[in-house]
Amino acid sequence: MTLALETVGLTKRFGRGGPGAAAAVDGVSLRVPARAVYGFLGANGAGKTTTLRLVLGLLRPSAGEVRLFGRPARDRRAERVGALIEAPSLYPHLTGRENLALTRRLLGLPAAEIDRVLEIVGLSDAAGRTAGAYSLGMRQRLAIARALLGRPRLLILDEPTNGLDPDGIREMRALLRRLPEAGDTTLIVSSHLLAEVERIATHVGLLHRGRLLVEAPLERLLGGGGAVEVGIADRGRGARILREAGFRVSATDEDGRLLVEAPDAPPPDPAAIAALLVARGAAPSHLARRRPSLESVYHAAVARPA
C-alpha cells in the first residue's frame, strides 16, 4: 500500500519541560493511504492542529519523523502539499481571482491554474468580487482553491466547516467529496464534527489528548459490532425475553423500539432474534440492523482503559 503520509512517533512538547513533560502530541504514528479521504478526528484541544503543523513543517517536532510519499519530508513544495490551517488569510480588498493570482505567481504556475481551481470550488461566477464581500463559506472555498494551486498530491484541511451555517456545511461537504476526483489527491480533513466526516471519509484516525487511539478504514470501524432495532407490541415482555437470552436491551427514541446488542462479538443476528420472539409468542413487527456511528466508536475508544 502506497502511503501519502506516514508519521513515526511524532511528538511535540512545549515550554521548558524535559522528556517527562506533558506532550501536546504524544508518539503519533499516522498511516494515510494515497488517494484516501482521511478524517483526522478529535475534540477541540486534542492536538489535531499541532499534529498538522508538524506535518507541514510549521513546527519542529520534539521527536519522531514525517514521511511524504515514502521519503523524509524536507521540501513540502517539491512533494506538492497544499494546506488550509485554521482561518483563511485572504486580502479582503482584492477580488477572488486577484487573491489566487498572488499565490499563482509565487509558485510560478500558468494563469490557467486560476480558472481550474475556481471551477473546482464553484467560485467561477464570483471570481470578480472582492473577498471582503464573500460569505464565510465562500472565503473557505477560496482558501481551498488557493491550496489546490499546483495540483497538490496531498491536501490538508484543518476544520474546513468551522463557523459555517448548515447551508455552508452542506456546500463544503459536497466540495470535499469532489476533491479526490478532481485530481490525484489525498485529502486529510481534521474536524471535531464526527457525523460530518463519517459522510465523506474512507479512513479515520481518532486523536485524544495528543494520542492516536484508533486508525482504520471507516468501513472496518463501522462494520463490526452494531445492534438490531426491534419493534414489538409488548415492549416490556419482549425486553424480558431478550434479556433472559443474554442480550443487552435498551429503548430507542424512535417509535419506542428496542435496541438489542450482544455482550460479545459477533453482533446479534436479526433472524435469530425473530425466531426467539416468535417461539415465545411475541412476534416482532419490525427488525433492522443498526450499525454503530463514528461518534459511538469514538466515545468507546476514549472510555477504553489505556
C-alpha positions in Angstrom: 0.0 0.0 0.0 1.4 3.4 -1.0 1.3 5.9 1.8 0.8 9.6 1.1 1.7 10.5 4.7 3.4 8.5 7.4 4.5 9.8 10.8 6.6 7.7 13.2 6.4 8.5 16.9 5.6 12.2 16.2 5.9 14.1 19.5 5.7 17.8 20.4 6.3 19.3 23.9 6.0 23.0 24.5 7.9 25.1 27.0 11.0 24.0 29.0 9.7 20.6 30.1 12.0 17.7 29.6 11.1 14.3 28.3 8.7 13.7 31.2 6.7 16.8 30.5 3.2 16.6 29.1 3.1 16.4 25.3 0.6 18.2 23.1 1.3 15.4 20.5 2.4 12.2 22.0 4.0 9.5 19.9 1.5 9.8 17.0 2.1 7.3 14.1 -0.2 8.0 11.2 -0.5 6.0 8.0 -2.5 7.7 5.4 -3.0 5.8 2.1 -2.6 7.6 -1.2 -5.9 8.9 -2.6 -7.7 8.4 0.7 -10.1 10.8 2.3 -8.7 10.7 5.8 -10.7 12.0 8.7 -8.5 13.2 11.5 -10.8 13.5 14.4 -10.8 14.6 18.0 -12.3 17.1 20.4 -11.1 20.7 20.4 -7.7 20.7 22.1 -6.9 17.1 21.2 -3.8 18.1 19.3 -5.0 17.8 15.7 -3.8 21.3 14.6 -0.5 20.8 16.3 0.0 17.5 14.5 -0.8 19.0 11.2 1.6 21.9 11.8 4.3 19.4 12.5 3.4 17.5 9.2 3.6 20.8 7.3 6.9 21.8 8.8 5.4 24.8 10.6 6.5 23.4 13.9 9.6 21.4 14.8 8.9 18.1 16.4 10.4 17.2 19.8 10.8 13.6 18.5 9.6 11.5 15.6 9.6 11.6 11.8 7.4 12.7 9.0 7.5 10.9 5.6 5.7 12.1 2.5 5.1 9.5 -0.3 7.8 7.3 1.2 10.5 9.9 1.6 11.5 12.1 4.6 9.6 15.3 4.5 12.1 18.1 3.7 10.7 20.2 0.9 6.9 20.2 1.1 6.6 22.2 -2.1 8.6 19.6 -4.0 6.2 16.9 -2.6 3.3 19.1 -3.7 1.5 19.6 -0.4 -1.4 22.1 -0.1 -3.0 23.2 3.1 -5.6 25.3 4.9 -4.8 25.6 8.6 -7.3 27.4 10.8 -8.9 30.6 9.4 -8.3 31.6 5.8 -5.9 34.5 5.4 -7.1 36.5 2.4 -6.8 40.1 1.2 -10.3 41.4 1.6 -9.8 44.4 -0.8 -8.7 42.1 -3.7 -11.0 40.0 -5.8 -11.1 36.3 -5.5 -9.1 36.0 -8.8 -6.5 38.5 -7.6 -6.0 36.7 -4.3 -5.3 33.5 -6.3 -3.1 35.3 -8.7 -0.7 36.4 -5.9 -0.1 32.7 -5.0 0.0 31.6 -8.6 2.8 34.0 -9.4 4.8 33.0 -6.3 4.6 29.3 -7.3 5.4 30.1 -11.0 2.3 28.5 -12.3 0.4 29.1 -15.5 -2.5 31.6 -15.5 -4.9 28.8 -16.4 -4.4 27.3 -13.0 -6.7 30.0 -11.5 -9.7 29.1 -13.7 -9.1 25.4 -13.0 -9.3 25.8 -9.2 -12.1 28.3 -9.3 -14.2 25.8 -11.2 -13.4 23.0 -8.7 -14.6 25.1 -5.7 -17.6 26.6 -7.5 -16.5 30.2 -7.4 -16.0 31.0 -11.1 -19.0 33.3 -11.2 -17.9 35.2 -8.0 -14.2 35.5 -9.0 -14.5 39.2 -9.8 -16.0 40.2 -6.4 -13.8 41.3 -3.6 -13.0 38.7 -1.0 -14.3 41.0 1.7 -17.8 40.7 0.2 -17.7 36.9 0.3 -19.6 34.9 2.9 -17.6 32.8 5.3 -18.3 29.7 3.3 -17.1 31.4 0.1 -13.9 32.6 1.8 -13.3 29.0 3.0 -13.8 27.7 -0.6 -11.5 30.4 -1.9 -8.8 29.4 0.6 -9.2 25.8 -0.6 -8.9 26.9 -4.2 -5.6 28.6 -3.2 -4.4 25.4 -1.6 -5.3 23.5 -4.8 -3.0 25.6 -7.0 -0.3 23.4 -8.5 -2.3 20.2 -8.2 -1.1 19.1 -4.8 -0.7 15.3 -4.2 -1.6 15.8 -0.5 -4.2 18.4 0.6 -4.6 19.1 4.4 -7.7 21.0 5.6 -8.0 21.9 9.2 -11.6 22.3 10.4 -12.9 23.5 7.0 -16.5 23.6 8.2 -15.7 25.7 11.4 -18.2 28.5 11.8 -20.3 27.6 8.8 -24.1 27.6 8.9 -26.0 24.5 7.7 -26.0 25.6 4.1 -22.3 26.3 4.2 -21.6 22.9 5.8 -23.6 21.2 3.0 -21.7 23.1 0.3 -18.4 22.2 1.9 -19.3 18.6 2.3 -20.2 18.4 -1.5 -16.8 20.1 -2.3 -14.8 17.7 -0.1 -16.5 14.7 -1.8 -15.4 16.2 -5.3 -11.8 16.9 -4.4 -10.3 13.4 -4.8 -12.0 13.1 -8.2 -10.6 16.4 -9.3 -7.1 15.1 -9.4 -4.7 12.6 -8.0 -5.1 14.0 -4.5 -5.0 12.6 -1.0 -7.2 14.5 1.4 -6.8 14.9 5.1 -9.6 16.7 6.9 -9.3 17.4 10.6 -12.6 18.0 12.5 -14.4 17.7 15.7 -17.7 17.1 13.8 -17.7 13.3 13.7 -21.0 12.9 11.9 -19.9 15.2 9.0 -16.6 13.3 8.5 -18.5 10.0 8.6 -20.3 11.1 5.4 -17.1 11.7 3.4 -14.1 9.8 4.8 -12.6 6.5 3.6 -10.2 6.2 6.6 -10.2 7.7 10.1 -7.7 8.5 12.8 -9.1 9.3 16.3 -6.9 11.6 18.4 -7.5 12.1 22.2 -5.2 14.2 24.4 -2.4 14.1 21.9 -2.5 10.3 21.4 -3.8 8.3 18.4 -6.4 5.9 19.8 -7.7 4.3 16.6 -6.7 4.3 13.0 -8.6 2.2 10.4 -10.7 2.3 7.2 -14.1 3.7 8.1 -16.0 0.6 6.9 -13.9 -1.6 9.2 -14.6 0.6 12.1 -18.4 0.7 11.5 -18.9 -2.7 10.1 -18.4 -4.6 13.3 -20.5 -4.6 16.4 -23.8 -2.9 15.8 -27.2 -3.7 17.1 -30.7 -4.8 16.0 -33.6 -2.5 16.2 -36.8 -4.4 17.2 -40.4 -3.1 17.0 -42.8 -5.1 19.2 -46.3 -4.6 20.6 -45.5 -5.6 24.2 -42.1 -4.0 24.7 -41.8 -5.0 28.3 -42.3 -8.6 27.6 -40.1 -8.6 24.5 -37.3 -6.9 26.5 -37.6 -9.6 29.3 -37.4 -12.4 26.7 -34.3 -11.0 25.1 -32.6 -10.2 28.3 -33.2 -13.8 29.6 -31.5 -14.9 26.4 -28.4 -12.9 27.3 -28.9 -9.8 25.1 -28.4 -6.2 26.2 -31.7 -4.3 25.6 -32.4 -0.6 25.7 -35.2 1.6 24.4 -34.7 3.9 21.4 -36.2 7.3 20.8 -37.7 6.2 17.6 -41.3 4.9 18.0 -40.4 3.2 21.3 -38.4 0.4 19.6 -35.9 -1.8 21.4 -32.2 -1.7 20.7 -30.7 -5.2 21.1 -27.0 -5.7 21.4 -24.9 -8.8 22.0 -22.5 -8.6 25.0 -19.7 -10.1 22.9 -18.9 -10.4 19.2 -20.4 -11.3 16.7 -23.3 -8.8 16.6 -26.8 -10.2 17.1 -28.5 -11.9 14.2 -31.9 -10.5 13.3 -33.2 -13.9 12.2 -32.2 -15.5 15.5 -33.9 -12.7 17.4 -37.1 -13.0 15.3 -37.1 -16.8 15.8 -36.7 -16.4 19.6 -39.5 -13.9 19.9 -41.9 -15.9 17.7 -41.2 -19.1 19.6 -42.2 -17.2 22.8 -45.3 -15.8 21.3 -44.1 -12.3 21.0 -43.7 -11.8 17.2 -41.9 -8.5 16.2 -43.4 -6.0 13.8 -40.0 -4.5 12.8 -36.4 -5.7 12.6 -33.5 -3.8 11.2 -29.7 -3.8 11.7 -28.2 -0.6 13.1 -24.5 -0.2 12.7 -22.5 1.9 15.1 -21.9 5.6 14.4 -18.5 7.1 14.3 -19.4 9.0 17.4 -20.2 5.9 19.3 -16.9 4.3 18.2 -15.0 7.5 19.3 -16.6 7.5 22.7 -15.9 3.8 23.2 -12.3 4.3 22.3 -12.0 7.3 24.7 -13.6 5.3 27.5 -11.3 2.3 27.0 -8.6 1.9 29.6 -5.1 2.9 28.4 
